[in-house]
Amino acid sequence: MGRVPLAGPAFRHPAGAPTVAGMAPLPNPPAEPADDLDSYVGLAGEAAERRARERGWTTVRSLPKGAIITMEYLTGRLNFTVEDGVVERCWKG
């Protein structure tokens, strides 16, 4: 049985095959707050959460040191690692 080339003049799209024109539009996520993430380090966890929400972060997540989390990026989310009630690390997504 002969092989069908995937490119070149002999290649033809099968009927009904998706095209770029038929794809969903690219998402246009809202802009994230312009914020100095290092400014949260050393703050009390509750004060850091309050400040983040006041500055426009839509989701704020405080995590204990060593917590196992998923690493998907979520626009507008700010993450804190908190130990003994104090922020040790801050990152977005």
C-alpha positions as CSV (number, residue, x, y, z in Angstrom):
1,M,0.0,0.0,0.0
2,G,1.4,3.4,-1.0
3,R,2.1,6.1,1.6
4,V,0.2,9.4,1.3
5,P,2.6,12.4,1.6
6,L,1.7,14.9,4.3
7,A,3.1,17.9,2.4
8,G,3.7,18.9,-1.1
9,P,1.6,19.1,-4.2
10,A,0.1,15.6,-3.7
11,F,-1.3,16.5,-0.2
12,R,-5.0,17.4,0.0
13,H,-7.1,18.1,3.0
14,P,-9.7,15.5,3.6
15,A,-13.3,16.8,3.3
16,G,-14.4,18.5,6.5
17,A,-10.8,18.7,7.9
18,P,-10.4,21.6,10.3
19,T,-8.6,24.7,9.1
20,V,-7.0,27.6,10.9
21,A,-10.1,29.7,9.9
22,G,-12.3,27.2,11.7
23,M,-10.4,27.3,15.0
24,A,-11.5,29.1,18.1
25,P,-10.0,32.6,18.6
26,L,-7.0,33.0,20.8
27,P,-8.0,34.0,24.4
28,N,-7.4,37.6,25.4
29,P,-6.8,37.4,29.2
30,P,-7.1,40.6,31.2
31,A,-3.9,42.3,32.2
32,E,-2.4,41.4,35.6
33,P,-1.8,44.1,38.2
34,A,1.6,45.8,37.9
35,D,2.9,44.8,41.3
36,D,6.3,44.3,43.0
37,L,6.0,40.6,44.1
38,D,9.0,40.9,46.4
39,S,7.2,43.5,48.5
40,Y,5.0,40.7,49.9
41,V,7.9,38.7,51.3
42,G,8.1,39.3,55.1
43,L,4.5,40.4,55.5
44,A,2.0,38.6,57.7
45,G,0.0,36.2,55.6
46,E,-3.3,37.9,56.1
47,A,-1.9,41.3,55.5
48,A,-0.3,40.1,52.2
49,E,-3.6,38.5,51.1
50,R,-5.5,41.7,51.8
51,R,-2.9,43.9,50.0
52,A,-3.0,41.6,46.9
53,R,-6.8,41.8,46.7
54,E,-6.7,45.6,47.1
55,R,-4.1,45.8,44.2
56,G,-6.4,43.8,41.9
57,W,-5.4,40.2,42.1
58,T,-8.5,38.1,41.4
59,T,-7.3,34.9,43.1
60,V,-4.9,34.8,46.1
61,R,-3.6,31.5,47.3
62,S,-1.6,31.1,50.6
63,L,0.2,27.7,50.8
64,P,2.2,26.1,53.5
65,K,5.9,25.5,52.8
66,G,6.3,22.3,50.9
67,A,2.7,22.1,49.7
68,I,2.1,19.9,46.6
69,I,0.3,22.0,44.0
70,T,-0.6,21.8,40.4
71,M,1.6,24.2,38.2
72,E,-1.0,25.4,35.7
73,Y,-0.8,29.1,35.1
74,L,-3.9,31.1,36.1
75,T,-4.0,34.7,35.0
76,G,-4.7,37.0,37.9
77,R,-3.6,34.5,40.6
78,L,-1.0,35.4,43.2
79,N,0.5,32.6,45.3
80,F,2.3,32.8,48.7
81,T,4.3,30.3,50.6
82,V,3.6,31.1,54.3
83,E,5.5,29.7,57.2
84,D,4.8,30.7,60.8
85,G,2.3,33.2,59.5
86,V,4.9,35.1,57.4
87,V,5.2,35.2,53.6
88,E,8.5,33.6,52.5
89,R,7.9,33.5,48.7
90,C,5.5,35.1,46.2
91,W,4.8,34.3,42.6
92,K,2.1,34.8,40.1
93,G,0.1,32.3,38.2
